[in-house]
Amino acid sequence: MGCHPDYLEREIETELLLTNSNGYTYACLGYARRILRNLRNSGQFDGLPTCNQFEQINLVRPRRARYEMMMYNRFGSFDVVTRYGGDIDIAREIGEQLA
């Protein structure tokens, strides 16, 4: 919750490039990327600081703590992520992975 969504997306993309595409980890990273994009498309990240603003926030501990609390308040409920981040294809594919 203390990470900017753009940073998180870059980290996921990097890990996808380094991970075996046939493994469970790759599938989970793919779901994480889709959930992040779904959250973005649903407007859940509206009003967040830009990456450049976040870099400045991240340098000052009290400002970072405020950012983390704001993110916690937005995404502290798992319901927000499932309602806006998930989609029927993710649920189906996870079910197939578990079978």
Kinemage of the C-alpha trace (Angstrom):
@kinemage 1
@onewidth
@group {chain A} dominant
@subgroup {mainchain}
@vectorlist {calphas} color= white
{ca met a 1} P 0.000 0.000 0.000
{ca gly a 2} L 2.983 2.299 0.234
{ca cys a 3} L 3.923 1.856 -3.412
{ca his a 4} L 2.783 4.026 -6.292
{ca pro a 5} L 0.708 1.988 -8.799
{ca asp a 6} L 3.016 2.969 -11.672
{ca tyr a 7} L 6.038 1.672 -9.737
{ca leu a 8} L 4.164 -1.493 -8.900
{ca glu a 9} L 3.251 -2.047 -12.526
{ca arg a 10} L 6.897 -1.650 -13.584
{ca glu a 11} L 7.988 -4.145 -10.917
{ca ile a 12} L 5.390 -6.648 -12.112
{ca glu a 13} L 6.493 -6.186 -15.740
{ca thr a 14} L 10.140 -6.745 -14.774
{ca glu a 15} L 9.300 -9.888 -12.815
{ca leu a 16} L 7.226 -11.224 -15.713
{ca leu a 17} L 10.271 -10.898 -17.974
{ca leu a 18} L 12.437 -12.805 -15.469
{ca thr a 19} L 9.964 -15.568 -14.613
{ca asn a 20} L 9.359 -18.869 -16.396
{ca ser a 21} L 6.177 -18.332 -18.414
{ca asn a 22} L 4.914 -21.848 -17.651
{ca gly a 23} L 4.924 -21.498 -13.888
{ca tyr a 24} L 2.415 -20.572 -11.219
{ca thr a 25} L 4.398 -17.434 -10.329
{ca tyr a 26} L 4.040 -16.127 -13.871
{ca ala a 27} L 0.272 -16.681 -13.775
{ca cys a 28} L -0.013 -14.857 -10.433
{ca leu a 29} L 2.020 -11.926 -11.738
{ca gly a 30} L -0.227 -11.783 -14.782
{ca tyr a 31} L -3.303 -11.660 -12.550
{ca ala a 32} L -1.685 -8.928 -10.451
{ca arg a 33} L -1.025 -6.886 -13.586
{ca arg a 34} L -4.627 -7.311 -14.761
{ca ile a 35} L -6.022 -6.427 -11.342
{ca leu a 36} L -3.858 -3.309 -11.248
{ca arg a 37} L -5.041 -2.289 -14.712
{ca asn a 38} L -8.671 -2.971 -13.799
{ca leu a 39} L -8.288 -0.797 -10.709
{ca arg a 40} L -6.781 1.962 -12.847
{ca asn a 41} L -9.516 1.700 -15.494
{ca ser a 42} L -12.238 1.854 -12.841
{ca gly a 43} L -10.873 5.149 -11.543
{ca gln a 44} L -9.596 3.825 -8.213
{ca phe a 45} L -6.282 5.636 -8.675
{ca asp a 46} L -7.849 8.977 -9.587
{ca gly a 47} L -6.447 11.798 -7.505
{ca leu a 48} L -3.175 10.033 -6.677
{ca pro a 49} L 0.032 12.014 -7.021
{ca thr a 50} L 2.021 11.521 -10.208
{ca cys a 51} L 5.173 9.391 -10.126
{ca asn a 52} L 7.303 12.540 -9.937
{ca gln a 53} L 5.237 13.844 -7.021
{ca phe a 54} L 5.460 10.439 -5.334
{ca glu a 55} L 9.256 10.496 -5.584
{ca gln a 56} L 9.265 13.744 -3.621
{ca ile a 57} L 6.734 12.398 -1.105
{ca asn a 58} L 8.796 9.252 -0.655
{ca leu a 59} L 11.831 11.290 0.454
{ca val a 60} L 10.149 12.823 3.520
{ca arg a 61} L 9.054 10.343 6.175
{ca pro a 62} L 5.940 12.205 7.425
{ca arg a 63} L 4.728 12.765 3.854
{ca arg a 64} L 5.342 9.114 3.020
{ca ala a 65} L 3.374 8.050 6.097
{ca arg a 66} L 0.436 10.233 4.992
{ca tyr a 67} L 0.593 8.686 1.504
{ca glu a 68} L 0.633 5.174 2.982
{ca met a 69} L -2.357 5.944 5.201
{ca met a 70} L -4.256 7.406 2.262
{ca met a 71} L -3.564 4.239 0.256
{ca tyr a 72} L -4.552 2.081 3.216
{ca asn a 73} L -7.840 3.959 3.510
{ca arg a 74} L -8.507 3.406 -0.201
{ca phe a 75} L -7.505 -0.241 -0.391
{ca gly a 76} L -7.666 -1.529 3.183
{ca ser a 77} L -10.867 -3.361 2.324
{ca phe a 78} L -10.383 -6.474 0.234
{ca asp a 79} L -13.847 -5.760 -1.176
{ca val a 80} L -12.503 -2.768 -3.135
{ca val a 81} L -9.917 -4.927 -4.860
{ca thr a 82} L -12.358 -7.732 -5.643
{ca arg a 83} L -15.112 -5.377 -6.801
{ca tyr a 84} L -12.975 -3.143 -9.013
{ca gly a 85} L -9.834 -5.184 -9.659
{ca gly a 86} L -11.107 -8.635 -10.433
{ca asp a 87} L -12.901 -9.843 -13.504
{ca ile a 88} L -14.690 -13.017 -14.503
{ca asp a 89} L -11.727 -14.246 -16.564
{ca ile a 90} L -9.346 -13.960 -13.606
{ca ala a 91} L -11.743 -15.924 -11.402
{ca arg a 92} L -12.163 -18.611 -14.060
{ca glu a 93} L -8.448 -18.913 -14.738
{ca ile a 94} L -7.575 -19.134 -11.039
{ca gly a 95} L -10.158 -21.870 -10.710
{ca glu a 96} L -8.524 -23.741 -13.583
{ca gln a 97} L -5.065 -23.301 -12.001
{ca leu a 98} L -6.327 -24.726 -8.716
{ca ala a 99} L -8.035 -27.714 -10.357
